[in-house]
Amino acid sequence: MNIFIIWLVMVIAWNFGYPEASPLEDVVVAVILSLFNLILKKYLKF
C-alpha cells in the first residue's frame, strides 16, 4: 500500500506541476513513475 501512495503522490504532483501536459505525456509519466516504484519496492523490501 505504501508504494501505491508514493506513486499516487508523484502522479498528483506531476499533474499539478505541469497542467499543460498532453494526455499522452500524462500516461508516459504515470508508466515511468510506476516503473520507478517497482524499483523502489525491490530495493526497499515493501
C-alpha positions in Angstrom: 0.0 0.0 0.0 2.9 2.4 0.7 4.2 2.1 -2.8 0.8 3.0 -4.2 0.6 6.1 -2.0 4.1 7.1 -3.2 3.1 6.6 -6.8 -0.2 8.5 -6.3 1.5 11.5 -4.7 4.1 11.7 -7.5 1.3 11.5 -10.2 -0.7 14.2 -8.4 2.5 16.4 -8.2 3.1 15.8 -11.9 -0.5 16.8 -12.8 -0.4 20.0 -10.6 3.1 20.8 -11.6 2.5 20.5 -15.4 -1.2 21.2 -16.0 -0.5 22.0 -19.7 0.8 18.5 -20.3 -1.0 16.4 -23.0 -2.8 13.2 -22.1 -0.1 11.2 -23.8 2.6 12.9 -21.6 0.4 12.1 -18.5 0.3 8.4 -19.5 4.0 8.2 -20.2 4.9 9.8 -16.9 2.5 7.6 -15.0 4.1 4.5 -16.5 7.6 5.8 -15.8 6.6 6.5 -12.2 5.1 3.0 -11.9 8.4 1.5 -13.1 10.3 3.7 -10.6 8.0 2.4 -7.8 8.7 -1.2 -8.8 12.4 -0.5 -8.4 11.7 1.1 -5.0 9.7 -2.0 -4.0 12.7 -4.2 -5.0 15.3 -2.3 -3.0 13.2 -1.1 0.0 11.6 -4.5 0.5 8.0 -3.2 0.8 
